Amino acid sequence: MNTLSSHVLDTTSGKPVEGIALTLTLPNGDVLTGKTDNDGRFNQWGQKFEAGVYTLRFHSHDYLIAAHGKSFYPHIDIAFELESDGGHYHVPLLISPFGFSSYRGS
């Protein structure tokens, strides 16, 4: 079984992003929700995860409008695949009003 965490950082300000809503869609179509803490992190999904393809949606629009007055991305979806007994997976998101990037973190 696997665990999952995420971290959102604003590359324009160089600071973590608090309060970004997250929606995790599981391989079976079930949906879990969460919100980043004051350090831009979230790992409180309340369960471990089996192998499969997941989609993590970051609801970025409201934050980007409030922080920068502009948002090209109303949300950012990151699809990824967890392996059987892959351990811990970390999905960080680096955002700015007109760009984003992600990678498999540790």
Secondary structure, 3 states (H helix, E strand, C coil): CEEEEEEEEECCCCEECCCCEEEEECCCCCEEEEECCCCCEECCCCCCECCEEEEEEEECHHHHHHHHCCCCCCCEEEEEEECCCCCEEEEEEEEECCEEEECCEC
